[in-house]
Amino acid sequence: MFPFFKKKTAEDGSPLKKRVQNMKCRKINFVDDDFDGLCRDMKQDCKALMRLKPVNYYAIKNSYIMGMLYSEEDFSENFIQLLHFEGERQTGRSDIFPVDTETAVKALAKVGIMIDLKKIHEEKA
């Protein structure tokens, strides 16, 4: 009827965006840092993510970075997209970066989500 009421489908995005839609997503809020510098460093090495500190849950968050961590169930494949927020308004969005398993597990551990990879691999076998 009206094309502007039509929902966007997965076909509207890149193949990588389609892939991450089927993965589990965990949101992690980090203390604001140099967002552009972080995105530049993430293109070089995913370990740049480890320099971020998690936001205190009860703190007032005027400015922060939200990491959308997409993972397969066994953490064999992981990606992260970073969003920058100021005053509860999104002011920046990064590309989707690949993240190795070790870095993904450590980033989740920073916010209290402990992942036992040995147990996950035993259940798969």
C-alpha positions as CSV (number, residue, x, y, z in Angstrom):
1,M,0.0,0.0,0.0
2,F,2.4,2.7,1.2
3,P,6.1,1.9,0.7
4,F,7.2,3.9,3.7
5,F,5.3,1.6,6.0
6,K,7.0,-1.5,4.7
7,K,9.3,-3.3,7.2
8,K,12.9,-3.6,6.3
9,T,14.0,-7.2,5.7
10,A,17.3,-9.0,6.1
11,E,17.8,-8.6,2.3
12,D,18.4,-4.9,2.9
13,G,21.7,-5.4,4.6
14,S,25.1,-6.9,3.8
15,P,25.8,-10.7,4.0
16,L,27.6,-10.1,7.3
17,K,24.6,-8.3,8.8
18,K,22.4,-11.2,7.7
19,R,24.8,-13.7,9.4
20,V,24.9,-11.9,12.7
21,Q,21.1,-11.6,12.8
22,N,21.0,-15.4,13.5
23,M,23.6,-15.2,16.3
24,K,23.1,-14.6,20.0
25,C,23.5,-10.9,20.9
26,R,24.8,-9.6,24.2
27,K,25.0,-5.9,25.0
28,I,27.9,-4.6,27.0
29,N,28.1,-1.0,28.1
30,F,31.6,0.5,28.4
31,V,33.0,3.7,29.8
32,D,33.3,6.3,27.0
33,D,36.7,6.4,25.4
34,D,38.0,7.8,22.1
35,F,35.3,6.2,19.9
36,D,36.9,7.0,16.5
37,G,40.3,5.9,17.8
38,L,38.8,2.6,19.1
39,C,37.1,1.9,15.8
40,R,40.4,2.6,14.0
41,D,42.3,0.2,16.4
42,M,39.6,-2.5,16.1
43,K,40.3,-2.6,12.3
44,Q,43.9,-3.5,13.1
45,D,43.4,-5.8,16.1
46,C,40.3,-7.0,18.0
47,K,42.3,-6.9,21.3
48,A,41.8,-3.1,21.4
49,L,38.4,-4.0,22.9
50,M,40.2,-5.1,26.1
51,R,41.3,-1.5,27.0
52,L,37.6,-0.5,27.7
53,K,36.2,-0.6,31.2
54,P,32.6,-1.7,31.8
55,V,30.1,1.0,33.0
56,N,29.0,0.7,36.6
57,Y,25.4,-0.6,36.4
58,Y,24.1,2.0,38.9
59,A,26.1,5.0,37.5
60,I,24.5,7.8,35.5
61,K,25.5,7.1,31.9
62,N,25.8,10.5,30.2
63,S,28.2,9.1,27.6
64,Y,29.1,5.5,26.9
65,I,30.0,2.9,24.3
66,M,27.7,0.0,23.8
67,G,29.2,-3.2,22.4
68,M,26.8,-5.5,20.6
69,L,28.6,-8.8,20.8
70,Y,27.2,-11.5,18.4
71,S,28.3,-15.1,19.0
72,E,27.6,-18.6,17.8
73,E,26.5,-20.9,20.6
74,D,29.9,-22.5,20.9
75,F,31.8,-19.1,20.4
76,S,33.5,-20.5,17.3
77,E,32.6,-17.2,15.5
78,N,32.1,-13.8,17.2
79,F,31.5,-10.3,15.9
80,I,31.1,-6.9,17.6
81,Q,29.5,-3.7,16.6
82,L,30.2,-0.6,18.7
83,L,27.6,2.2,19.2
84,H,28.5,5.6,20.8
85,F,25.8,7.2,23.0
86,E,25.7,10.7,24.5
87,G,22.8,11.8,26.6
88,E,20.8,8.6,25.6
89,R,21.1,9.5,21.9
90,Q,23.2,7.4,19.5
91,T,25.9,9.6,18.1
92,G,28.1,7.0,16.4
93,R,28.1,3.4,14.9
94,S,31.0,1.3,13.9
95,D,31.4,-1.4,11.3
96,I,31.0,-5.0,12.4
97,F,34.3,-6.3,13.5
98,P,35.4,-10.0,13.9
99,V,36.5,-10.9,17.4
100,D,38.5,-14.0,18.4
101,T,37.0,-16.4,20.9
102,E,39.5,-15.5,23.7
103,T,38.7,-11.8,23.4
104,A,35.0,-12.3,23.3
105,V,35.1,-14.5,26.5
106,K,37.3,-12.0,28.3
107,A,35.0,-9.1,27.3
108,L,32.0,-10.9,28.7
109,A,33.9,-11.8,31.9
110,K,34.5,-8.1,32.5
111,V,30.8,-7.7,33.0
112,G,30.3,-10.9,35.0
113,I,29.3,-13.3,32.3
114,M,31.5,-16.3,32.8
115,I,31.8,-18.7,29.9
116,D,33.2,-22.2,30.3
117,L,34.5,-23.1,26.8
118,K,35.6,-26.6,27.9
119,K,32.1,-27.4,29.0
120,I,30.5,-26.0,25.9
121,H,32.8,-28.1,23.7
122,E,32.2,-31.2,25.7
123,E,28.4,-30.8,25.3
124,K,28.9,-30.5,21.5
125,A,30.9,-33.7,21.3
